């Protein structure tokens, strides 16, 4: 059965090995009664879960001696051992490596009486606590005195050879913390993008026609999606005459474009006559409508319909419509002449 648990940082194993051999064994403890994770024969057996084994050993042992070095507070496992031992009244006995300022102690050590490994009174307290908690004691006063003297001769050199933990400045810590947050955000964005791409692939597989495919491939951002639809409408409308553009706008409202008055608008009336004669517009008796049998007219109508459908549907969030009102000074009603001209301002004048 393990009676004493020596909590320490693994890199400090040389100091701890000498401490165990010279001090703890001189207190009457045998190797089988001491747990020290970095010393063969006193460590965790192969195949056991490290943290679970450490928690079990801390709970089972009678006394936990924590050897606090500069590296100790930087090791999460050491802090976990310290916390577990502190939770049981009277179980924890911390000792400091020479050179550590008591004022720098924090966590469960704050306010505790902690002595140094190179103080004879600290060594006597260790022996006293071991005897009190386990019943083990030095063979004789003389043997204990010799052990203490041997230890006090070498402890300075042992401490001097300890590895120095890397300590970064607060500025560097904040910089690394910011980079970590940035990396985590980038990873979250990448995971979200992968999820979106998978959803897009599934929707593309189920798409019924080219128009549905085009809609699926639009960006998810509302303003980006609107911009692409608007640019597509402008590009297709530029391929037809202004009079055809106007007929397409009127069609959005479910109306025919009235025949232009030759007396009031001779240029536009002449353009309407020409569009009808070329088959770009059709006179249905109530006015002029686009002839969608003509490729450029059909594509322009489709591009305008896609833009108008998006503006009148529920595919955009409410924030988009606030942006649209600020950007174009009106509601998203493309059939209204003022909004049509504001949104599609790159188009030629009708004259």
C-alpha positions in Angstrom: 0.0 0.0 0.0 1.3 3.5 -0.9 1.4 5.7 2.2 3.0 8.9 0.8 2.4 10.5 -2.6 5.2 12.8 -3.9 3.6 15.3 -6.2 6.1 16.8 -8.6 6.9 17.9 -12.1 8.4 15.1 -14.2 11.3 17.3 -15.4 12.3 17.6 -11.7 12.8 13.9 -11.3 16.5 14.1 -10.3 15.7 16.3 -7.3 12.8 14.1 -6.4 14.8 10.8 -6.7 17.4 12.2 -4.2 14.7 13.5 -1.9 13.0 10.1 -1.8 16.2 8.1 -1.3 17.8 10.4 1.3 14.9 11.9 3.2 11.7 9.8 2.8 13.4 6.4 3.1 15.4 7.7 6.1 12.0 8.4 7.7 11.3 4.7 7.7 9.3 4.4 4.4 10.0 1.6 2.0 10.0 1.9 -1.7 6.6 0.1 -2.0 5.0 2.7 0.3 6.0 5.7 -1.8 4.3 6.8 -5.0 6.4 9.1 -7.3 5.3 9.0 -10.9 8.8 9.7 -12.4 10.7 7.0 -10.4 10.7 3.4 -11.8 9.1 1.1 -9.3 7.1 3.9 -7.6 5.2 5.0 -10.7 2.0 4.0 -12.5 2.0 0.5 -14.0 1.8 0.3 -17.8 -1.6 0.3 -19.4 -3.4 2.4 -16.7 -5.0 5.7 -17.5 -2.6 8.4 -16.2 -5.1 10.9 -14.8 -7.4 8.3 -13.4 -4.4 6.5 -11.7 -3.1 9.8 -10.3 -6.5 10.6 -8.8 -6.8 7.1 -7.3 -3.3 7.3 -5.8 -3.9 10.8 -4.3 -7.2 9.5 -2.7 -5.6 6.3 -1.4 -2.4 7.7 0.1 -2.2 9.1 3.6 0.0 12.1 3.0 0.8 14.1 -0.2 4.1 15.9 -0.2 4.2 18.5 -3.0 7.7 19.5 -4.2 7.1 23.0 -5.5 9.7 24.1 -8.1 9.5 26.9 -10.7 8.1 24.3 -13.2 5.5 22.8 -10.9 2.8 25.5 -11.3 3.1 25.3 -15.1 2.0 21.6 -15.2 -1.8 21.0 -15.2 -1.4 17.5 -13.8 0.5 18.9 -10.8 -2.1 21.5 -10.1 -4.8 18.7 -10.3 -2.8 16.7 -7.8 -2.4 19.7 -5.5 -6.1 20.5 -5.7 -7.2 16.9 -5.0 -4.9 16.7 -1.9 -5.9 20.1 -0.6 -9.5 19.0 -0.6 -8.8 16.5 2.2 -8.0 18.2 5.5 -4.5 17.5 6.7 -3.4 15.4 3.7 -1.3 18.1 1.9 2.3 19.0 2.9 3.9 21.4 0.3 7.6 22.2 0.4 9.4 24.8 -1.7 12.6 24.6 -3.8 15.0 27.2 -2.6 14.7 30.5 -4.5 11.0 30.5 -4.9 9.3 33.6 -3.5 6.5 32.7 -1.1 4.6 35.9 -2.3 4.4 34.3 -5.8 2.4 31.4 -4.6 -1.3 31.3 -5.7 -4.2 29.0 -5.9 -4.6 26.6 -3.0 -1.1 27.5 -1.7 -2.1 31.2 -1.0 -1.9 31.8 2.7 -0.5 28.4 3.6 2.6 28.0 5.7 5.2 26.6 3.3 8.9 26.0 4.2 11.9 25.4 2.0 13.7 22.1 1.2 17.0 23.5 2.4 15.7 24.3 5.9 16.3 21.8 8.6 13.0 22.6 10.3 11.1 21.8 7.1 12.8 18.4 7.0 12.0 17.8 10.6 8.4 18.7 9.9 8.3 16.2 7.0 9.6 13.4 9.3 7.1 14.4 12.0 4.1 14.4 9.6 5.1 11.0 8.2 5.3 9.6 11.7 2.0 11.2 12.7 0.1 10.0 9.6 1.8 6.7 8.8 3.5 5.5 12.0 6.9 5.3 10.2 9.9 7.0 11.8 13.7 7.2 11.4 15.7 4.3 12.7 17.5 6.6 15.1 18.1 10.2 15.8 21.7 9.8 14.6 20.7 8.2 11.3 18.1 11.0 10.7 20.7 13.7 11.5 23.2 12.1 9.0 20.4 12.0 6.3 19.5 15.7 6.8 23.2 16.7 6.6 23.7 14.8 3.4 20.6 16.3 1.9 21.5 19.8 2.9 24.9 19.4 1.3 23.5 18.5 -2.2 20.1 20.2 -2.4 21.6 23.5 -3.6 23.3 21.9 -6.6 20.2 19.8 -7.3 18.0 22.9 -7.4 20.6 24.8 -9.5 20.4 22.1 -12.2 16.6 22.2 -12.4 15.1 23.0 -15.8 13.8 26.6 -16.1 10.3 26.8 -17.4 9.7 29.2 -20.3 7.8 32.2 -19.0 6.3 34.6 -21.5 5.3 38.2 -21.1 1.7 39.3 -20.7 1.9 40.9 -24.1 3.1 37.7 -25.7 0.4 35.7 -23.8 -2.3 38.1 -25.1 -0.9 37.9 -28.6 -1.0 34.0 -28.5 -4.5 34.1 -27.0 -5.7 36.4 -29.8 -4.1 34.1 -32.4 -5.7 31.1 -30.8 -9.1 32.8 -30.9 -8.5 33.8 -34.5 -7.6 30.2 -35.4 -10.6 28.8 -33.6 -12.9 31.3 -35.5 -11.2 30.3 -38.8 -11.8 26.6 -38.0 -15.4 27.3 -37.1 -15.9 29.2 -40.4 -14.2 26.4 -42.3 -16.4 23.8 -40.7 -19.5 25.9 -41.5 -18.4 26.3 -45.1 -17.9 22.5 -45.4 -21.4 22.0 -44.0 -22.9 24.5 -46.5 -21.0 22.9 -49.4 -22.4 19.5 -48.5 -25.9 21.0 -48.3 -25.4 22.7 -51.7 -24.3 19.4 -53.3 -27.4 17.7 -52.0 -29.6 20.5 -53.3 -27.8 20.3 -56.7 -28.5 16.6 -56.9 -32.2 17.3 -56.4 -32.4 20.3 -58.8 -34.9 19.9 -61.6 -33.6 22.4 -64.2 -30.9 24.9 -65.0 -32.7 27.8 -63.4 -32.9 26.0 -60.1 -29.2 25.1 -60.3 -28.4 28.7 -60.9 -30.4 29.8 -57.9 -28.7 27.2 -55.7 -25.3 28.4 -56.7 -26.0 32.0 -55.6 -24.0 33.2 -52.6 -25.7 32.9 -49.2 -25.0 36.5 -48.2 -28.1 38.6 -49.1 -26.3 41.6 -50.6 -23.9 39.5 -52.6 -26.8 37.4 -53.9 -28.7 40.5 -54.9 -25.7 42.0 -56.5 -25.2 39.0 -58.7 -28.8 38.9 -59.8 -28.8 42.6 -60.5 -25.6 42.4 -62.5 -27.1 39.5 -64.5 -30.3 41.6 -65.2 -28.2 44.6 -66.3 -26.1 42.4 -68.6 -29.1 40.8 -70.3 -31.1 44.0 -70.6 -28.2 45.7 -72.3 -28.6 43.3 -75.2 -32.1 44.6 -76.1 -33.3 48.0 -77.0 -34.6 50.5 -74.4 -38.1 50.1 -75.7 -38.0 46.3 -75.0 -36.6 47.0 -71.6 -39.6 49.2 -70.8 -41.9 46.5 -72.0 -40.2 44.0 -69.7 -40.6 46.4 -66.8 -44.4 46.9 -67.5 -44.7 43.1 -67.7 -43.5 42.8 -64.1 -46.5 44.8 -63.0 -48.8 42.5 -65.1 -49.4 45.3 -67.7 -48.8 45.8 -71.4 -46.7 48.8 -72.4 -48.9 51.4 -74.0 -48.1 52.4 -77.6 -45.9 55.5 -77.4 -47.6 58.7 -78.7 -45.8 59.7 -81.9 -46.7 63.3 -81.3 -45.3 63.4 -77.8 -42.5 60.9 -78.1 -41.6 60.3 -81.7 -38.3 58.7 -81.1 -39.7 56.1 -78.7 -42.7 55.5 -80.9 -40.4 54.8 -83.9 -38.3 52.4 -81.7 -41.5 50.6 -80.7 -42.6 50.2 -84.4 -39.1 48.8 -85.2 -39.2 46.4 -82.3 -42.6 45.1 -83.4 -41.5 44.7 -87.0 -38.4 42.7 -85.8 -40.4 40.5 -83.6 -39.0 41.7 -80.4 -42.3 43.1 -79.2 -45.8 41.8 -79.8 -49.0 43.9 -80.1 -51.7 41.9 -78.3 -54.4 44.5 -78.9 -54.0 46.1 -75.4 -50.4 47.2 -75.8 -47.0 45.9 -76.3 -45.5 42.8 -74.6 -42.0 41.2 -74.9 -41.8 38.4 -77.4 -40.0 35.7 -75.3 -39.6 33.5 -78.4 -36.7 35.8 -79.2 -33.6 34.6 -77.4 -32.2 38.0 -76.1 -35.7 39.1 -75.0 -36.4 35.8 -73.2 -33.1 35.9 -71.4 -33.5 39.5 -70.4 -37.0 38.7 -69.1 -35.8 35.7 -67.2 -33.0 37.7 -65.6 -35.4 40.5 -64.5 -37.9 37.9 -63.2 -35.2 36.2 -61.1 -34.2 39.6 -59.6 -37.8 40.7 -59.0 -38.8 37.3 -57.5 -35.9 37.5 -55.1 -36.9 41.0 -54.0 -40.6 40.1 -53.5 -40.0 36.7 -51.9 -38.7 35.6 -48.5 -35.2 34.6 -49.4 -33.7 37.8 -48.0 -33.5 38.7 -44.3 -35.2 41.8 -42.9 -31.8 43.5 -42.6 -31.4 43.3 -46.4 -34.5 45.3 -47.0 -33.3 48.0 -44.6 -30.1 48.2 -46.6 -32.0 48.3 -49.9 -34.2 51.2 -48.7 -31.1 53.2 -47.7 -29.3 52.3 -50.9 -32.1 52.9 -53.5 -34.3 55.2 -51.5 -37.5 53.2 -51.9 -39.2 49.8 -51.6 -37.9 46.7 -53.4 -40.5 47.0 -56.2 -38.7 46.7 -59.5 -41.8 47.4 -61.5 -41.9 50.9 -60.3 -40.1 53.2 -62.8 -38.1 55.1 -60.1 -36.9 51.9 -58.5 -36.2 50.3 -61.9 -34.0 53.3 -62.9 -32.3 53.4 -59.5 -31.5 49.7 -59.4 -30.6 49.3 -63.1 -29.0 52.7 -63.5 -26.3 51.4 -65.9 -28.9 50.9 -68.7 -29.1 53.3 -71.6 -31.6 56.0 -71.8 -34.7 55.1 -73.8 -33.9 57.7 -76.4 
